[in-house]
C-alpha cells in the first residue's frame, strides 16, 4: 500500500464528479491510514534530493545505503541505518577450541577459528578460517582474548597484532613475556577499526621460542571448556 497520494485527472462530465470525489477521498483515507499504521514503502532508488530527517526503507539490492535491506534516516549528509539504535548493527563472536602452536620462531602466524557464536554481517572465509570478512563498511569495536601457555623455564616473548587485507596495523598489538614452566597468562586487547565492505581481518601472532603457545582447556567435571582464543566484534557506526 502506498503512503503517497497522487490525484487523478478531474472528469470533464459534471455527472462523474461525485464518484470522482468519493474515489479521491478513499485514496486519501488509505494513505492517512498507512501513515497512522507506520507503513513505509520499500524504496529501490535513492531520493534525488534528500532532506535532513527523511526516512526511507531501502530494498538493499537496487539501492543499498550501507546496511542492506533496512530502515534509514538521512542526517543531512549520509543515510544512517536504524538497526542497533546507533546506525550500526553487525556483530560476531569466534573462538578456537584447539591449541595453536608456532612451527618456527619470529614468524607470523594467523589465529584460525573453529567456533562460531552469534553473528550478523560478519563471517569466516570458507577456505581460510583465519580470515574474518565484513559484509558492510563501518567502524567496528574488536576485542581479542588469548590464553598463553609456557612449556619451559626460559624467558619467552609473544607478540599479537591485527592485520587487515594482508596489511599489519601499527600500534594495535600486544607484547608479553613468560618466564616459568607451566605458566599461563590471559592477554586481551581492544581496538577500533574502520573497514570497507569486503575487507577481511586476521589476528596474527609470533613468538621467539616455540615453547610458547595458545592453549585451550578441555571441560572438566566442574568447569566448562576454555578457548585458546576468542574474538568479539561489534559495529558501532557506519
N, C-alpha and C positions, 0 to 999 in steps of 0.2 A: 504493500500500500504506500502511496506517495504522501509526503508531507509538504508538497509544493502545489499550490493552486494555480492552474492555467485556465484562463477564461476562454470559453468557446465563443465563436462568432455570433453576434446578435442576429436572430432570424429577421428576414425582411417582411414576412407576413405578420401583422399585428396579432392574428389569432394564435400564433405559435408562442407569443411572449410568455403567457402564464406557465406553459410547460417548460420553456427555456429557463425561467426564473427558478422554478422548482428544482430542475436538474442542477443549476449552478449552486443553489443553496445546499443541495445534497452533497455536492463536491466539497464545498467549503466546510460543511459539518464533518465530513470524513477526514479532511486534513486536520481540523482542530482536534478531532478525536485521536488521531495518530500522534499529534504533538503531546496531548494530555497523557497518552499511554506511554510516552517516551520512545516512540518508534523513530528510528533514523535510517533512511535508505542507505544501502550499500553503494559506495562510490567507486567507479573503476577508472576515473581520471581525476587528476589534481585540479582544484578550482584555479582558474587563471589569475584571479586577483584576490587571494585570501586576505581576510582581515583578522586582526588580533581578537581572539575569543571565538573564532569559527570552530565548529565541531563537525567532524566527518567520521563515517565508518568506512575504512578503506578495504577493498576486496583482497589486497595483499598480493595480487598477481599482476593485473594490469597497472595498478597503482599501489606501490609499496613505500610508504614514507620511512620505513626503517624496522618496524616490528611486525611485518606481515599483516595478515588479516586481523585488524584491531580497530579500536576506537581511539581517535586522535583529537587533540585540540591544537590550534595554531597560536603560538606565543608571540607572534609579531615577526619572528624570524624563521622558525622551524616548526614542523609538525611534531608534536610530542604524544607518545602513546600513554594511555591511562593505566595499562597493566602494571601492577605492583604499586600503584599510587604515587610513583615518582617519575613517570616517563620511562620506566625500565621494566624488567621482568624476568630475564633469563637467569638460570641458576644451574648448578651441578655439584655433585659430590662423587669423587672417585677415590679408590683405595687400592692397596696392594696387600694380598693375603699371603705373600711368599717373601723369603729373604731375597735381597738384591745385593749382589757382590760385584766387585770390580776385578776384571781379569788382569789389569796392569795398573801400575801407579801413574799418577799425573796424567791421566787420560779421562776425558769427559765421557760420561755415560748418561743416557736418558732414563729416568724412572719410568717403568711401564706400569700400567694399571689393569687389574683384572677384576676389580669390584666396582660396581656402578650403583650409586644411590639415586635419590630423586634428582631429576634433571629436566630442563626445558631449554631448547635452543642451543644447547652445548652438547657435544658428543665426542666419542673416541673415534679416531681414524680406523676404518675397517681392516687395514692391513698393517698398521703400525700403532699399537696401543699406547705408545709414549706420547702421541700427538693428540692434544685436546683441541677440537675445532669449534669455532664460533660461527653460528648462523647469522647473527646480527652484529652490526657495528655498535660500539658504545664504550663506556668506561666500566671496568669490572674491578671489584674488590676480591682479591685472591689470597687465601691463607693455606700455607703448606706446613704440615707437621710430619716429622720423621722420627723413628726410633733408631739410634745409632748404637751399635754394639762393638766392643773391643775384644779381640781374640788373643791379645798378648800384652805384656807389661811395658812395651816400648811406647814412646811418645808418638802419636799419630794425629794427623790433621785431615779433616774433611771439609770440602767446600761444596756449597749447593747454590745454584743460581737459576733464574728463568731464561728461557730462550724463545723468541717469537719469530716464526717463519725462518728458523735457522740462524737468527742473529742474537747473540748474547746481549742481555740487558744489563748495563753497568749500574753499580751502586744499588743493587737489589738482592744481593746474595747473603749467605751465612757462612761463617768460618768458625770451626770449633775443634778443640783438641782433646784427645783422650789419652790417659796415662796408665791405666790399670787393666790387668787381665780380667775379663768378665764385666767390665764397667759398661753401663747403659746410660744413654743420655737422650732426652727428648728435645729436639730442636724445632723451633717454629718461626715462621716469618710471614708477615702480611704485607702485601704490596697492592698498588692500584695501577692498572694499565688501561690505555685507550687502544682499541683494536678496530680493524675493519672487518666487514663481513667476509668470511672465508679464511681469515687468519687462523694459525694454529700456535698453541703454546706447548712447550716442553719444560719439565723440571730436570735440570742437569746436575750431576754430581761427580766429584773426583776425590781421590784420596792419595796420600803419599806413602801408604802402607796398606797392602791388601788384607791385613788382619782387621781392618775396619769395614763394617758392612751395615746395611739397613736390615734390621731384623724384625720379623713378626713373632707373635706368640700364639701358640695354639690354645684353644679353650681348655680350661681345667675343670675340676669338679665344682669349683666355687667361683670361677670368673670366666667371662667370655673371651673369645679370641681378640688379639690386638693386631691391627695392621702395621706393616713396616713403614708405610707412607700413606698419608691422606691429604687430599686437596679439596678445598671448598671454594666455589666460585659464585659470585653474586653480582649481577649487573646493577649498577647504581645510577646510570644515566645513559642516554643515547649518544 
